Structure formats: structure tokens, C-alpha cells
């Protein structure tokens, strides 16, 4: 059977009908010589961590400590098993690792990035030399070898950055399409001044608001540094976030099985550099927590994950915006080069981040069943674009997603997974 990649409606064959020809295509690759699939986190940990060093390219969302916590607390409970794809060269040296999970829905074996909706950016972990020099043939060979293993029907690779830092994302060489979500980003130029980071008018407006908070006893901005502080802030966050989501009549992702445990583990986990897998920034006083933002960083870029702010009267002084200003100034002082507030072009994000991160999706069929699934995925993506432009449809879709989240019976597990995956695609 031919292996085909899809780019929107186009089909691009990358191997002939026979497995022998597939092997010949692989042999012609000068870079990727073999593919290993690992189904156990511990078995892949050494290779995984080796690809996190400075001479490799990866986002902080693909760190072992971050994704291992997600898989053990969330992925495993949802029936998703590790599907870790390791590409090696002729000498057996790892060139890259795709941190995926596998779940079968309606007979289709779907491999997706580990981390679910909690990973803003999805990417492989790559050897820098390979990422810089990779060509289309390298990635086609990798896909052909993966298809020959016959362990998955389709790769659903969403929310991938085109570049990370100064390097291309090698998966960009595969057929792809623009994502239906966008991520505002703020580039921090070397030597940036406060006004070049945040406009003078916005700074003055926030300073006027902050003057109403500064008289509060113990008013401060800080980064949670010890476990007790982290636990206290998370206890407050989960309580207030639930209240806010209920107020908005929206389901909370933090109420899903294992999510709070995952967040707690990742926030507590120390990295080799002394930081945390998820870092919490807070604005508070002695009487209450006023606002928090939490995210991940890699020494060059900080990416927001989740946030909320007080339900008290102090909310009217825009504490969330004040906290964003503090965070941007902090990372500019640390010589970071970029800052983002996560996907979604909300007005408050555009106040600070005027540029957009180019994000793309790839849907790669590895079997006949995979081709049928990809056809459905493209149809759903088109529906998603329509829904995004129609508030009434968006409300309906979110209500349906909420109902599917509450489905518990084992008889409908696969149906719920597959349908809710499509609904998430439409309404996320």
C-alpha cells in the first residue's frame, strides 16, 4: 500500500505500493536511518533528556518533567498510552524524538502530541544540526518508516510553531495547513527600553491603577520559589478559577480528571537549572492573592499557560494587566528574547503582544484507515473556521463539549473520545 501525505486536499505519495520500495526510500535518506517506537516513559527518559540540552531544539512544553507529569496524571487516566518516536542516524545517534500518545477511537489508532490542551506549542525535540539542515526527504523517510511499523493509523499533530528560536521546525517540511488558532507574541529586542516593550500611554494607565493597590499592606510582585508558597497559590487559583468559570457558565479544564494533580506536580518539580517545570508569578498583599500568571520558560522565551485574578473589589484595578507588565519587565531584565500569552487574540493580549506566532497543523495518514480519518479531520477543520466566525455556533459547540465531558459509561468511551476530539477541534 502506498504511503501518502496530505496537504489540505492534496495527496502526496512518498512511497510505492510495496514495503520493499518503502525500505529503499528510507535507505536513500542521508540523515534518518532508523525509527524506534518506545511505549514506556522510563525507557525513553535518558534519550529524551539528552535532547533537552542547549545543543538541541525543543520548546519547554516538551520537557520530560512537564510531559511525564501530564501523562501520569492525565493521559493515563484518559486511556492514552505513550507513543514515543525516536529517529536515529546511521551511528544510532538520536536525531529527534516525537513525544506522542496513542489512543484508539472507532477502530482508528490516533497518535497526538502528549500534553493535550495544556501544551500551547507542540514540537519534536531535535538535534540542532539536524533541524538546521533537514530537508523534505528526511521527514518523508521518517514517515515511511513509521508507517511500515504499522502501530498507528494517523498522526494528528496540532499547534506546531514554524520556528523555535532561530531554527526551523523540521515537521514544517511535511504537508501542513495553517492552524485555526493564533498566538500573539512579543519580541524583546536586545537593549529594549521599558517604553519600547510597553507603550508609554499603557504604562501610565497601569501606574494610575496600581496606585490604588500599592497602599495595601504587603503589596508585592514575586515568583513563587518554595513548595509551601506554590501550594498556597495553587489552592487559591483552583478555587477562584472554578468560581470564575461557573460565573461565565463555562466548563473548566481544571476540573477534568488528573488535571489539578498534573499542575501541582509540574509546579513543584525542580529543573536542573533550579527553576520549576511550571513557574508561578503572583501579585498579592498580606490579605489576599490578587492575581497569578503561570507558564513555562527555556531561558529565551516565556509562555503563559493559565491565569486568574481576585473576585474582590481589587479586581477593578486591572491586576492581571499590572502583573503582565511586571512579568514582561522581569524577563526583559533577564535578557529573554520573546514572551507570549498563549493562543487566542483577546484584546488584553494584543495590548502587549502585537505580533503573531505562525502555527500550523499536520495530519499524516499512515494507513488506509488513517486516510479516511484525515478526510474527516479536514472537514471538521473547515467547520471550525466557520464556527469561529459565528458566535451562536460557538456557544452551541461549547455546550456540546460540556455534555461529552460528563459522559462516564465505559460502553461509550471510544465514541466519546472520538466525538469530543472533533468537538474540541471545532470549539477550542
Phi, psi and omega per residue, in radians:
X1 nan 2.414 3.133
X2 -1.273 2.498 3.007
X3 -1.665 2.242 -3.100
X4 -2.193 2.461 2.975
X5 -1.746 2.628 -3.122
X6 -2.026 2.380 3.019
X7 -2.236 1.620 -2.992
X8 1.082 -2.253 -3.111
X9 -1.407 -0.121 -3.062
X10 -1.463 2.565 3.008
X11 -1.985 2.279 -3.096
X12 -2.128 1.821 -3.133
X13 -1.226 2.376 3.102
X14 -2.122 0.020 3.074
X15 -2.717 2.781 -3.079
X16 -1.533 -2.994 -3.017
X17 -1.173 -0.474 -2.999
X18 -1.771 2.633 3.057
X19 -1.130 -0.507 3.096
X20 -1.072 -0.796 3.126
X21 -1.142 -0.661 3.064
X22 -0.982 -0.782 3.135
X23 -1.099 -0.662 3.109
X24 -1.124 -0.686 3.090
X25 -1.054 -0.753 3.130
X26 -1.094 -0.719 -3.081
X27 -1.119 -0.505 -3.117
X28 -1.319 -0.252 3.126
X29 -1.197 2.277 -3.141
X30 -1.454 -0.175 -3.002
X31 -2.054 -0.980 -3.095
X32 -1.591 2.014 -3.088
X33 -1.802 -0.468 -3.112
X34 -2.700 2.790 3.103
X35 -2.236 2.320 3.083
X36 -2.057 2.368 3.078
X37 -1.954 2.132 -3.105
X38 -1.997 2.362 -3.086
X39 -1.932 0.191 -3.096
X40 -2.297 2.212 -3.110
X41 -1.033 -0.780 -3.091
X42 -1.105 -0.647 -3.123
X43 -1.180 -0.468 -3.119
X44 -1.710 -0.086 -2.976
X45 -1.040 -0.769 -3.083
X46 -1.089 -0.816 3.107
X47 -1.120 -0.765 -3.119
X48 -0.994 -0.899 -3.103
X49 -1.151 -0.549 3.118
X50 -1.139 -0.464 3.139
X51 -1.532 0.092 3.079
X52 -1.722 -0.023 -3.099
X53 -1.259 2.892 -3.077
X54 -1.024 -0.428 -3.139
X55 -1.541 0.423 3.060
X56 -2.298 2.902 -3.106
X57 -2.057 2.109 3.126
X58 -2.856 2.669 3.058
X59 -1.534 2.797 3.108
X60 -1.168 -0.263 3.079
X61 -1.271 -0.270 3.141
X62 -1.807 0.229 3.041
X63 -1.092 2.568 3.096
X64 -1.021 -0.796 -3.069
X65 -1.096 -0.623 3.136
X66 -1.251 -0.906 -3.037
X67 -1.330 -0.532 3.082
X68 -1.113 -0.701 3.101
X69 -1.116 -0.736 3.119
X70 -1.107 -0.797 -3.081
X71 -1.105 -0.753 -3.076
X72 -1.253 -0.556 -3.074
X73 -1.689 -0.561 -3.048
X74 -2.014 -0.987 -3.057
X75 -1.015 -0.798 -3.111
X76 -1.105 -0.699 3.134
X77 -1.159 -0.496 -3.139
X78 -1.534 0.068 3.116
X79 1.385 0.387 3.125
X80 -1.758 2.198 -3.072
X81 -1.814 2.574 3.137
X82 -1.023 2.405 3.107
X83 -2.432 1.408 -2.978
X84 -1.707 1.993 -3.059
X85 -1.724 2.062 -3.134
X86 -1.961 2.113 3.080
X87 -1.692 2.353 -3.111
X88 -2.224 2.737 3.075
X89 -1.601 -3.009 -3.093
X90 -1.071 -0.472 -3.139
X91 -1.581 0.082 -3.135
X92 1.425 0.120 -3.132
X93 -1.327 2.315 3.133
X94 -1.149 2.238 3.057
X95 -1.724 -0.462 -3.126
X96 -3.013 2.806 3.098
X97 -2.409 2.232 3.050
X98 -1.748 1.949 -3.111
X99 -1.473 1.546 -3.049
X100 -1.946 2.866 2.963
X101 -2.216 2.678 -3.072
X102 -2.099 2.373 3.007
X103 -2.550 2.435 3.128
X104 -1.654 2.213 3.114
X105 -2.286 2.118 -3.117
X106 0.911 0.694 3.091
X107 1.426 -0.011 -3.133
X108 -1.802 2.166 3.134
X109 -1.507 1.835 -3.046
X110 -1.794 2.183 3.052
X111 -1.838 2.164 -3.134
X112 -2.248 2.892 3.105
X113 -1.147 2.421 3.045
X114 -1.151 2.496 3.111
X115 2.001 -0.339 3.101
X116 0.946 -2.477 -3.118
X117 -1.271 -0.119 -3.116
X118 -1.493 -0.170 3.101
X119 -1.795 1.855 -3.099
X120 -1.120 -0.780 3.136
X121 -2.049 2.353 3.137
X122 -2.043 2.351 -3.093
X123 -2.798 2.807 2.951
X124 -1.362 2.960 2.959
X125 -1.752 2.158 -2.950
X126 -2.201 2.523 2.899
X127 -1.087 2.273 -3.043
X128 -1.055 -0.713 -3.137
X129 -1.091 -0.741 3.119
X130 -1.154 -0.794 -3.117
X131 -1.043 -0.663 -3.106
X132 -1.253 -0.567 -3.019
X133 -1.877 -0.071 -3.052
X134 -1.031 2.480 3.077
X135 -2.130 2.972 -3.066
X136 -0.973 -0.673 -3.108
X137 -1.069 -0.625 3.117
X138 -1.054 -0.802 -3.102
X139 -1.277 -0.618 3.065
X140 -1.084 -0.709 3.102
X141 -1.114 -0.731 3.110
X142 -1.037 -0.773 3.141
X143 -1.167 -0.674 3.131
X144 -1.115 -0.747 3.112
X145 -1.144 -0.645 3.129
X146 -1.178 -0.732 3.107
X147 -1.086 -0.674 -3.124
X148 -1.123 -0.421 3.114
X149 -1.280 -0.374 3.063
X150 0.939 0.820 3.084
X151 -1.961 -0.146 3.107
X152 -2.535 2.645 3.117
X153 -1.685 -0.534 -3.077
X154 -2.685 2.472 2.994
X155 -1.751 2.105 3.076
X156 -1.897 1.642 -2.967
X157 -1.890 1.669 -3.039
X158 -1.758 2.824 2.966
X159 0.933 0.972 -3.138
X160 -1.788 2.304 3.060
X161 -1.304 2.517 3.116
X162 -1.191 -0.690 3.083
X163 -2.291 2.701 2.912
X164 -2.269 2.034 -3.006
X165 1.150 -2.211 -3.090
X166 -1.769 0.181 -3.064
X167 -2.058 2.562 3.035
X168 -1.200 2.692 2.957
X169 -1.490 1.976 -3.083
X170 -0.949 -0.538 -3.139
X171 -1.160 -0.234 3.069
X172 -1.145 -0.327 3.136
X173 -1.317 -0.271 3.081
X174 -1.453 2.781 3.019
X175 -0.947 2.440 -3.048
X176 -2.745 3.079 3.068
X177 -2.531 2.683 3.119
X178 -1.064 2.450 3.088
X179 -1.228 2.689 3.100
X180 -1.450 -0.049 3.057
X181 -1.922 2.730 3.106
X182 -2.218 2.725 3.110
X183 -2.235 1.911 3.046
X184 -1.102 2.432 -3.106
X185 -2.391 2.605 3.089
X186 -2.025 2.019 3.048
X187 -1.432 2.333 3.138
X188 -1.878 1.845 -3.121
X189 -1.305 2.590 3.071
X190 -0.985 2.331 3.134
X191 1.333 0.282 -3.120
X192 -1.054 2.421 3.094
X193 -1.602 2.807 3.106
X194 -0.920 -0.704 -3.101
X195 -1.266 -0.543 3.103
X196 -1.267 -0.414 3.106
X197 -1.436 -0.794 -3.125
X198 -2.375 2.252 -3.020
X199 -1.000 2.655 3.135
X200 -1.005 -0.747 -3.109
X201 -1.133 -0.715 3.127
X202 -1.194 -0.714 3.101
X203 -1.047 -0.762 -3.129
X204 -1.121 -0.723 3.129
X205 -1.083 -0.753 -3.141
X206 -1.220 -0.588 3.089
X207 -1.120 -0.689 3.106
X208 -1.100 -0.726 3.110
X209 -1.174 -0.705 -3.077
X210 -1.167 -0.472 3.117
X211 -1.054 -0.413 3.107
X212 -1.379 -0.349 -3.139
X213 -1.687 -0.510 -3.037
X214 -1.032 -0.546 3.100
X215 -1.213 -0.222 3.138
X216 -1.106 2.355 -3.118
X217 -1.037 2.234 3.098
X218 1.306 0.274 -3.131
X219 -1.029 2.292 -3.061
X220 -2.874 2.729 2.910
X221 -1.901 2.374 3.098
X222 -2.757 2.876 3.067
X223 -1.845 2.192 -3.116
X224 -1.049 2.166 -3.016
X225 -2.014 -0.389 -3.133
X226 -2.118 2.827 -3.024
X227 -1.082 -0.644 -3.139
X228 -1.120 -0.782 3.109
X229 -1.064 -0.774 -3.131
X230 -1.078 -0.810 -3.136
X231 -1.084 -0.757 3.128
X232 -1.066 -0.792 -3.113
X233 -1.173 -0.666 3.124
X234 -1.216 -0.652 3.070
X235 -0.997 -0.785 3.124
X236 -1.153 -0.773 -3.091
X237 -1.042 -0.879 -3.081
X238 -1.097 -0.622 3.121
X239 -1.203 -0.849 -3.073
X240 -1.251 -0.666 -3.138
X241 -1.089 -0.713 3.116
X242 -1.088 -0.717 3.119
X243 -1.118 -0.721 -3.132
X244 -1.156 -0.764 -3.135
X245 -1.148 -0.658 3.096
X246 -1.142 -0.680 3.121
X247 -1.077 -0.641 -3.139
X248 -1.530 -0.016 -3.115
X249 0.997 0.741 3.130
X250 -2.095 2.527 3.057
X251 -1.205 2.586 3.138
X252 -1.830 2.191 3.106
X253 -1.116 -0.426 -3.107
X254 -1.331 -0.143 3.085
X255 -1.592 -0.119 -3.131
X256 -1.268 2.658 -3.053
X257 -0.953 2.210 3.031
X258 1.473 -0.191 -3.025
X259 -1.167 -0.806 3.136
X260 -1.080 -0.696 3.121
X261 -1.099 -0.739 3.094
X262 -1.041 -0.839 -3.127
X263 -1.064 -0.758 -3.124
X264 -1.113 -0.787 -3.136
X265 -1.090 -0.809 -3.097
X266 -1.150 -0.635 3.131
X267 -1.221 -0.524 3.141
X268 -1.447 -0.524 -3.029
X269 -1.120 2.174 3.101
X270 -1.524 2.408 3.069
X271 -1.555 2.971 -3.139
X272 -1.070 -0.513 -3.125
X273 -1.483 0.063 3.114
X274 1.661 -0.234 3.109
X275 -1.382 -2.963 3.133
X276 -2.031 2.704 3.127
X277 -1.073 -0.638 2.946
X278 -2.186 2.275 -3.063
X279 -1.873 2.329 -3.097
X280 -1.867 2.193 3.028
X281 -1.891 2.348 -3.041
X282 -2.341 2.596 2.969
X283 -2.065 2.113 -3.091
X284 -2.688 2.994 3.021
X285 -2.311 -3.114 -3.091
X286 -1.129 -0.489 -3.047
X287 -1.478 -0.566 -3.070
X288 -2.801 2.817 2.912
X289 -1.385 2.301 -3.064
X290 -1.725 -0.693 3.108
X291 -2.859 2.625 2.986
X292 -2.395 2.600 2.938
X293 -2.268 2.395 3.119
X294 -2.250 2.521 -3.123
X295 -2.881 -2.951 -3.088
X296 -2.160 2.682 3.141
X297 -2.529 2.782 -3.136
X298 -2.252 0.304 -3.110
X299 1.592 -0.201 3.139
X300 -2.228 -0.458 -3.071
X301 -2.547 2.462 3.064
X302 -1.980 2.305 -3.122
X303 -2.152 2.186 3.119
X304 -1.254 2.528 3.072
X305 -2.003 -0.933 -3.098
X306 -2.599 2.783 -3.092
X307 -2.808 2.845 2.903
X308 -2.903 3.047 -3.135
X309 -2.492 2.945 -2.990
X310 -1.031 2.683 3.043
X311 -1.638 -0.019 -3.099
X312 -1.413 -3.098 3.135
X313 -1.113 -0.337 3.128
X314 -1.168 -0.239 3.137
X315 -1.110 -0.470 -3.073
X316 -1.257 -0.123 3.134
X317 -1.714 0.347 3.074
X318 0.951 0.919 -3.112
X319 -1.108 -0.524 3.115
X320 -1.113 -0.733 3.126
X321 -1.190 -0.671 3.091
X322 -1.076 -0.716 -3.136
X323 -1.163 -0.698 3.088
X324 -1.041 -0.752 3.093
X325 -1.011 -0.781 3.133
X326 -1.066 -0.722 -3.092
X327 -1.181 -0.773 3.133
X328 -1.076 -0.782 3.120
X329 -1.083 -0.681 3.128
X330 -1.064 -0.850 -3.080
X331 -1.300 -0.486 3.021
X332 -1.107 -0.701 3.086
X333 -1.134 -0.450 3.120
X334 -1.555 0.171 3.115
X335 1.118 0.525 3.004
X336 -1.215 2.770 -3.069
X337 -1.943 -0.166 -3.140
X338 -2.773 2.757 -3.106
X339 -2.614 2.372 3.072
X340 -2.428 2.769 -3.093
X341 -1.909 0.311 3.126
X342 1.452 2.981 -3.067
X343 -1.144 2.689 3.089
X344 1.905 2.135 -3.081
X345 -1.590 1.033 3.097
X346 -1.307 2.670 -3.053
X347 -0.989 -0.731 -3.079
X348 -1.146 -0.524 3.108
X349 -1.223 -0.687 -3.100
X350 -1.233 -0.293 3.040
X351 -1.108 -0.552 -3.051
X352 -1.916 -0.488 -3.013
X353 -2.198 1.759 -3.067
X354 -1.565 -0.358 3.139
X355 -1.563 2.878 3.116
X356 -2.149 2.368 3.064
X357 -1.325 2.162 3.054
X358 -1.200 2.085 -3.108
X359 -2.118 2.462 -3.132
X360 -2.375 2.843 3.084
X361 -2.109 2.559 3.039
X362 -2.229 2.308 3.085
X363 -2.144 1.840 -2.974
X364 -1.941 1.920 3.074
X365 -1.346 2.397 3.123
X366 -2.006 0.019 -3.129
X367 -2.753 3.072 3.099
X368 -1.074 -0.753 3.096
X369 -1.077 -0.621 3.117
X370 -1.114 -0.647 3.122
X371 -1.104 -0.724 3.119
X372 -1.123 -0.702 3.132
X373 -1.135 -0.706 -3.136
X374 -1.099 -0.670 3.079
X375 -1.030 -0.738 3.116
X376 -1.171 -0.662 -3.132
X377 -1.098 -0.755 3.129
X378 -1.093 -0.685 3.115
X379 -1.105 -0.714 3.133
X380 -1.149 -0.698 3.132
X381 -1.095 -0.667 3.088
X382 -1.145 -0.673 3.081
X383 -1.111 -0.647 3.131
X384 -1.070 -0.735 3.132
X385 -1.088 -0.666 3.112
X386 -1.164 -0.793 -3.116
X387 -1.078 -0.707 -3.133
X388 -1.008 -0.489 -3.100
X389 -1.655 0.014 -3.065
X390 -2.276 1.768 -3.084
X391 -0.984 -0.640 -3.129
X392 -1.135 -0.766 3.094
X393 -1.134 -0.645 3.141
X394 -1.113 -0.757 3.100
X395 -1.077 -0.737 3.128
X396 -1.087 -0.778 -3.127
X397 -1.103 -0.737 3.137
X398 -1.128 -0.627 3.082
X399 -1.133 -0.719 3.106
X400 -1.120 -0.735 3.121
X401 -1.051 -0.710 3.140
X402 -1.081 -0.693 3.130
X403 -1.159 -0.697 -3.132
X404 -1.181 -0.557 3.112
X405 -1.098 -0.508 -3.093
X406 -1.485 -0.102 -3.134
X407 -1.223 2.269 -3.022
X408 -2.142 -0.297 -2.976
X409 -1.221 2.417 -3.098
X410 -1.142 -0.457 -3.107
X411 -1.147 -0.416 -3.069
X412 -1.925 0.235 -3.052
X413 -0.982 -0.886 -3.100
X414 -1.140 -0.746 3.139
X415 -1.099 -0.755 -3.139
X416 -1.101 -0.765 -3.138
X417 -1.039 -0.871 -3.066
X418 -1.147 -0.820 -3.108
X419 -1.171 -0.738 -3.141
X420 -1.177 -0.548 3.041
X421 -1.060 -0.758 3.106
X422 -1.173 -0.708 3.135
X423 -1.150 -0.658 3.075
X424 -1.108 -0.682 3.105
X425 -1.069 -0.665 -3.125
X426 -1.325 -0.724 -2.954
X427 -1.862 -0.025 -3.065
X428 -1.118 nan nan
